[in-house]
Amino acid sequence: DHSEVPLKLIAESSSGRKRKLRLVVRVTKTEVIQLAIYCPYWIINRTPLSLHFSESSKDNFASLNCSELIMFSFGRRQKHKIYLRCDSCGKCTKGVAVDGVG
């Protein structure tokens, strides 16, 4: 009694940077509206520092300010590594694997 519809949303900032969001909307015939969001990776910045995060390269960073949350996933052919950079030091981490335990 339900159907699923895949959607891809693309938001473009004033600087021309595009962000993609892939969703699957499941429609059921009930009187209740439920919203479930699944994302395999979340980062919450619990530091007082402004961090910058990239899931694909050392060039394309998104800002992550204090107490902000970012949700992301990897493309099928991407290595599951993230890169972090801090404003105060300016250096970028080497790729950190996020799918390993420990």
N, C-alpha and C positions, 0 to 999 in steps of 0.2 A: 504493500500500500504506500509506496513512496517512489519518488524518482530523484535522480541526482543530476545536477547540471554543473559542469566545470566552468569556472570564470577566471579570467585574467584581468586584473585592474592595473593600470599604469598611471602613476602620478608624476607630473613633471614640475620641478621647482622653477622659480623665476630665473635661475642661472642655467637652466636647461638640463639639469641632472634628472634622470628618470629612475623611479623605484617601481618594482613590480611586486604584485601580490597575487598569488594563485590561490583560488578558493574552490571548494566543492560545496555547492548548496544542495542540501537534501530537503526535499519538499514532501511533507506528509499531510494527510487529511485529518487534522485534529484541530481543536480550538485553542491549543496551547502553542505559544511561540517559544522555541528553545534556540539558544545560540551557543554553540560549542566551538571554541577556537583551539586548534591543535598546532603547535609549533615545536619542532624537535629541539631547537636551541634558543635559550633566552640568556641575555646578559643584563644584570642590574648593576649599575655603578653605585656602590655604597661608599665610595671615597669622596673626599672634598675636591678631587681633581677633575679637570675636564679631560676625558679620554676620547680617543678617536679609534674607530673599529673598522676593519675591513674583512670580509669573508672570502675575497677572491684575489687580491693583489696588494702590493705595498703602495699603490697609487690612489685608489678609489676609497677614501675614508668617509665614514659617517660620524658625526659628533655624538657623544654620549656624556651629557652633563650629570652632575651629582643627583642621585636618586632617580635617574631616568632608566627606562627599560627599553631594550631593543630585542626584537624577535626576528629570527632568520632561519633559513634552511640553505642547503647547498644544492646546486644543479647536479644532474646525474653524473656528469663527467668531472666535477670539481673534487679536488682533494679536500678532506674535511679538516682544514686548518684555518685559524684566524690570525690576524695581525692586530696588535694594539700599539697605540702611540699616546704619549702623555705630553700635554703642552709644556710642562715645566722642564722636561729633559729633551724633548724633541726627537728622541730616538725611537725607532720602531722595533718591536720584538721580531724574532724569527718566527716562522709559522708554527703555531701551537696547535697540536692535534687535539680535537675536541671529542672524538669518538672513542677514545681509549679510556680504560679504567685506571685510576691512580694518577 
